[in-house]
Structure formats: C-alpha cells, structure tokens
C-alpha cells in the first residue's frame, strides 16, 4: 500500500459505487466525467443525512453554508490528532 494511503472500508466503496451509479444515470455525460475525475483525485468528505428533508427550506442553505465553519471548529478541538482528515476539497451530500 502506498505511503499515506489507508485501505478503504468496504462500506465506503459501496457508497462510492452508489454515488457513481446515480451520477452516471442522472448527469449529462460531460458533467459526469468531471464528477468521476473529482471522485478519483480529490479529498472528499461524505455527509449522509435524511433530516434535511424535514427542515424548512429557508434553513437548509444556511446549514450548507455553515458546514465549512463547523469543520474549522472541529479542527481546533484538542482531541483531533490529524487535521488533514478534515481538509476536504469537496463534500458529497447523500440525502433524500
């Protein structure tokens, strides 16, 4: 295994396959190719949620806007040993 690379747990591979299949089905071909390139080459955080569907539509955009600040706050906590684990270039949100 290359230095710095960790073995991906099986369920993450399954989630990635699910996201790729959905993207291929619903995205235009050129957009899908860009998405696939990002999925292969970038550090992507994963947010899986079902709660957003129950929130008033006025609140949801601010939740997404505040997420980077929440990640920055998390990196400041004493029990975080590797800040790179929270340096996402993109966030993939899977929701209803």
HELIX and SHEET records of a PDB file:
HELIX    1   1 UNK A   10  UNK A   26  1                                  17    
HELIX    2   2 UNK A   29  UNK A   41  1                                  13    
HELIX    3   3 UNK A   51  UNK A   54  5                                   4    
HELIX    4   4 UNK A   57  UNK A   75  1                                  19    
HELIX    5   5 UNK A   83  UNK A   86  5                                   4    
SHEET    1   A 2 UNK A  44  UNK A  49  0                                        
SHEET    2   A 2 UNK A  90  UNK A  95  1                                        
END                                                                             
